[in-house]
């Protein structure tokens, strides 16, 4: 499925982490794919309220939980800078799809990082 939301197609996910040697690009690419997958799910499922959105963001957050092992294996980690960047992108996605009132912490409440 192709993302139709113009803001999401133009958004540079995890841009604050690319170019920093602490974060390997091949792992960041997988994180970016998780966020793009979230956009695709939102467009396909069209959540009608915050509760439905949080179900989708929980699934994406759990994918990041799994991805943390790949960060570790590459000598990196999802630490403060990465956490904030990921959280900002989740909030940006929510806002772009009409959920500007989404709670940033609730969007990533399932995080283990």
Backbone torsions as a table, in degrees:
resi	resn	phi	psi	omega
1	UNK	NA	139.8	177.8
2	UNK	-96.7	138.4	179.7
3	UNK	-73.3	129.4	-177.9
4	UNK	-96.5	-21.6	-178.9
5	UNK	-68.9	114.8	-176.1
6	UNK	-58.2	-42.0	179.7
7	UNK	-60.2	-38.6	-178.7
8	UNK	-74.2	-36.6	178.3
9	UNK	-65.2	-30.0	-177.7
10	UNK	-93.7	-12.3	-175.1
11	UNK	-73.5	134.9	176.8
12	UNK	-93.1	92.1	-178.9
13	UNK	-63.2	139.6	177.1
14	UNK	57.3	27.8	-174.8
15	UNK	-60.6	-30.1	179.7
16	UNK	-72.5	-10.4	-178.2
17	UNK	-102.6	-30.4	177.4
18	UNK	-64.9	142.6	-179.7
19	UNK	90.6	-10.7	175.8
20	UNK	-98.1	118.7	-175.7
21	UNK	-59.8	-19.1	179.3
22	UNK	-67.4	-24.3	-177.2
23	UNK	-113.3	109.3	-178.4
24	UNK	-67.8	132.2	-177.0
25	UNK	-56.5	-38.9	-176.9
26	UNK	-64.7	-29.6	176.4
27	UNK	-80.4	-39.5	176.3
28	UNK	-60.5	-37.5	178.4
29	UNK	-59.3	-37.2	177.7
30	UNK	-69.2	-37.1	175.8
31	UNK	-64.3	-42.4	177.2
32	UNK	-60.5	-41.1	179.0
33	UNK	-63.4	-36.1	176.5
34	UNK	-61.6	-45.4	-178.9
35	UNK	-67.2	-39.8	176.2
36	UNK	-65.7	-37.3	176.2
37	UNK	-63.5	-37.2	175.5
38	UNK	-61.1	-45.2	178.1
39	UNK	-58.9	-44.2	179.5
40	UNK	-61.8	-42.0	179.2
41	UNK	-65.3	-40.8	178.3
42	UNK	-61.5	-43.9	-179.8
43	UNK	-67.9	-35.9	-179.2
44	UNK	-75.2	-42.3	-173.7
45	UNK	-94.3	-18.1	177.9
46	UNK	45.3	69.0	-179.8
47	UNK	-57.5	136.5	-174.5
48	UNK	-89.7	-15.0	-179.1
49	UNK	-153.2	176.8	-177.7
50	UNK	-62.1	-38.1	-179.6
51	UNK	-59.1	-42.5	179.1
52	UNK	-68.6	-37.7	176.4
53	UNK	-63.5	-43.4	-178.2
54	UNK	-62.6	-30.2	175.4
55	UNK	-62.8	-43.2	-179.8
56	UNK	-69.3	-41.4	-179.5
57	UNK	-71.3	-28.8	176.0
58	UNK	-63.3	-43.3	179.1
59	UNK	-62.2	-42.3	179.2
60	UNK	-67.2	-37.8	177.6
61	UNK	-63.7	-40.2	178.0
62	UNK	-64.2	-32.2	174.5
63	UNK	-65.5	-39.4	175.0
64	UNK	-64.8	-36.0	176.2
65	UNK	-57.6	-43.7	178.0
66	UNK	-66.8	-39.2	-178.8
67	UNK	-65.8	-23.3	-179.2
68	UNK	-56.4	-34.9	178.7
69	UNK	-62.9	-34.5	177.8
70	UNK	-71.3	-35.5	173.0
71	UNK	-60.0	-48.3	-179.3
72	UNK	-59.3	-45.5	-179.0
73	UNK	-62.7	-26.3	-179.8
74	UNK	-92.7	8.5	178.9
75	UNK	79.4	22.0	-178.5
76	UNK	-124.4	-171.1	176.1
77	UNK	-165.4	162.1	172.5
78	UNK	-91.4	92.4	-179.2
79	UNK	-108.5	-164.4	-170.1
80	UNK	-52.4	-50.2	-177.7
81	UNK	-62.2	-47.6	-179.5
82	UNK	-65.1	-42.2	178.3
83	UNK	-55.8	-47.0	-178.4
84	UNK	-65.2	-40.7	179.6
85	UNK	-64.4	-44.7	178.8
86	UNK	-63.0	-46.1	179.8
87	UNK	-60.7	-40.8	178.3
88	UNK	-62.3	-40.2	179.5
89	UNK	-68.0	-38.4	175.6
90	UNK	-60.9	-43.5	179.2
91	UNK	-65.0	-39.6	178.7
92	UNK	-62.4	-43.7	178.5
93	UNK	-60.4	-49.2	-179.3
94	UNK	-57.1	-46.6	-179.5
95	UNK	-63.1	-43.5	-178.0
96	UNK	-63.2	-24.4	179.6
97	UNK	-101.8	18.0	172.3
98	UNK	91.7	12.6	180.0
99	UNK	-114.1	55.4	-178.3
100	UNK	-62.4	-22.7	-178.8
101	UNK	-90.0	7.6	178.8
102	UNK	-64.8	139.3	178.4
103	UNK	-79.1	123.0	-175.9
104	UNK	-57.9	-40.3	-179.9
105	UNK	-70.3	-36.2	179.5
106	UNK	-68.4	-32.5	178.8
107	UNK	-59.2	-33.6	-177.9
108	UNK	-120.0	29.3	-174.8
109	UNK	-60.1	-25.9	-177.9
110	UNK	-83.8	5.4	-174.6
111	UNK	-67.7	146.1	175.9
112	UNK	-116.0	15.9	-177.6
113	UNK	-122.7	NA	NA
